[in-house]
Amino acid sequence: MELSNLKVLMNLGIFLTIATLLTASVLSIAIMIERAKTLKKLRLETDAIMPSLRERLRRKLLGEVRDLVQKSETPMAALLKTGLENVNGHAAYRKDAIAKELAFQQQRLARRLSILATIASNAPYVGLFGTVCGIMKAFVFISEQKGMNADVIAKGIAEALITTALGLFVAIPAGIAYNYFVGKVNYFIVDLDRQMADFEPLMAEEQPVSSKQ
């Protein structure tokens, strides 16, 4: 392959590397903002409806509980809805249905976090690819000049290492954000599981007619 063609390929490789990393950076920032807002919103809404749900369950007002959970999009509402749908069924079956819904809610809360993990684990390799292209480009310049030149080598290596730095710059925040959000999701799920452990016996008992009926 001619040196001019090789240089074009190396420039293309560097350009694609930088474009990929910038795209990944924008995507990871968008996911961080979206997950932060969503988790905060669901947490606040859950905390807001918990006193009403707890009081109505304690008083066996299942009709009112059903009305509340139908209007709410929180994970707790979904769990209670599943429990109430199986309120007259076998206790083991009801617990199994709630456990399946809890697993689904965990997936819902962790949505798009796998993208952050992918960016965190692969961005350094993408940056390394750009670095390889940059070093090869430096050697092409050396070959064109028919000799070693310290300035050309230093400049070429410096340009090449920029993509490695950019890859780390993209990967590190994505990795930190992934671990942070996974921790928040796990804490949320554990708290939901604990709350449902308190609510499930109340649903298991035979319920009197709601005050609405």
N, C-alpha and C positions, 0 to 999 in steps of 0.2 A: 504494500500500500504506500502511495506517495505521502511525503511528509505533510503536504498541504491538506490532503484529505484527512490524514490522521489528526491534524490540528483542528479541523472543523469538527470532527467527531468528539474530540476532547472538550472543545468549547460547548458543544451541544450537551455533553454529559454534565458539565458544570452548571449550565443554565437549567437543565432539568432537575438537577439536585437542589439548587436554590429554590426553584419554583415549587418543588414538592415539599420542601421543608417550610416554606412560607405558608403554603396552603394548609399543611398539617398544624402549624402554629395558630392560624386563624380558626381552624376547626376545633382545636383543643380549647381555645379561649371561649368559643361559642358554647361548647359543651359544659365547661366549668360554670359559666354564667347561668345557663339553662338549668343545670342540676341544682345549683345553689338556690335559685329562686323557687324551683319546684319543691325541693325538700323542705325549705323554710315554710312555704305556703301550706304544705300538707301537715307539717308539724304543728303550726299555729292553729289550723282548722281542727286538727285532732284534739289538741288541748282545749279548744273552745267548746267542743261538743261533749267532752268526757263527763263533766259534772251532770249534764242533763241525762245522758245515757245511763250513768251509774244510778241516779236517783230513780229513773223510770224502771230500770231493771229491778232495783231493790223493792219497789212498790208493785212489781209484776204487771206493769202497764205495757204489755207487748204491742198493742196497737199503736201507741204513741212512739214506741221505740222503732217500729217498722216505718212510721212516717218520717222520723228523723234520719234513719239510715238511707231511705230512698232519695232524700234530698242532698245527701252528702257524697262527695267523691273521695273521701279519705280512706286509707287502708283499714282503719278500725271499722268504718261503716260497712265495708265489703265483708269483713270477717263476721260481724254481727249478723249481716244479711244472710250469710251462709249458715250460721248457727241457727237462726230463726226459721230458715227454710227446712231445717232438719230437727226442729224442736220436739216433734212427737216421735222421732225415730229412735233407734237404738243408740245408746250413749257412745259406744265405740265407733259406730258409723258417723255420728255427728262430729266426734273429735277428729276422725280421719278426714272428713270434708273440710273442717276448719284448718287442719294442717296443710292440706293441698292448697287452700286459698291463701294461707300465709306464705307458702313457697311462691305462689304466683305474684303476690304483692311484693315480695323481695325482688323478684325479677323486674317488676314494674319500677320500683324505686332505684334499681341499679341500671336502668336503661341507659344505653350509650356509654357506660363506663368502660366497656370492653374496647371501645375506640380509643379512649385515653391510654389504656394499657398497651394497645398495639402501637400507638405513636411513641410512647415512652420506651418501648423495647426495640423499635426499629429505626427511630430517627438517627441514633448514632451511626448505624450501618449505612444509612442513606448519605449522611455526611461523610463517612469514610469513602464511599464510592466517589463522591465529588473530589475528595482529597487525592485519590488515586489518579483520577482524570487530570487534576491540576499538576501533579508530579510528572505524569507522562507528557503533558504539554510543555513543562519546563525542559525535559529532555529533548523534545522536538526542537525547541529554540536553540539548545546547545548544539544539536546536530546541524542545524541550519547555519550556525556561526562557525562551524568547523573547529570547535575547541571549547575548553572549559572557561567559563566566565563567572566569577564569584557573584557579581551583581545580578546576573541573569538567574543563577541558581537560587540565590536568596529571595529574589522577587517571586520566582515561580513557586518556591516552597511556601512562602508567606501567603500567596494567593490560594494555594491548595489547602492550607490549614484553616482558612476562613470557613470552609464548608464543614469541617470537623467541629469547629467552635459553634457554628450555627446548629448543627445536629444536636449537640449537647444542650444548647440554649433552648431548643424545642423540647427535648426529651425530659430534662430535669423537672420543669414545672408540671409537665403532664404526669410524670410518675408520682410526684408529691400530691397532686390533685386527686389522682386515682386512689391512692392509699387513704387520703383524707375522706373522700366520699364513701369509699367502701366501709370505713369505720363508722361514719354517720348512719349509713344504711343498716349495718349490723346492729348498732345500738337501737335504732328505731324498731327493727324487727324483734329484738329481744324484749323491748318494752311492750310492744304489741302482744307478744306471746304471754308475757306476764299478766297483762291486763285481761286477756282472754281466759287465762287460767282462773281468774277471779270471777269472770262473767259466766263462764260455761256452766258451772253448777246452778246458777240462777235460772238459766234457760232450760236446764235439764229437769227442773222441778215442774210439777203440774201447775199450770198457770190459771188464775181466775179470770173472769171476763174483764176486759179493759174498761176503764171509765168512759171511753168514747162510745162503747157499744151499748 
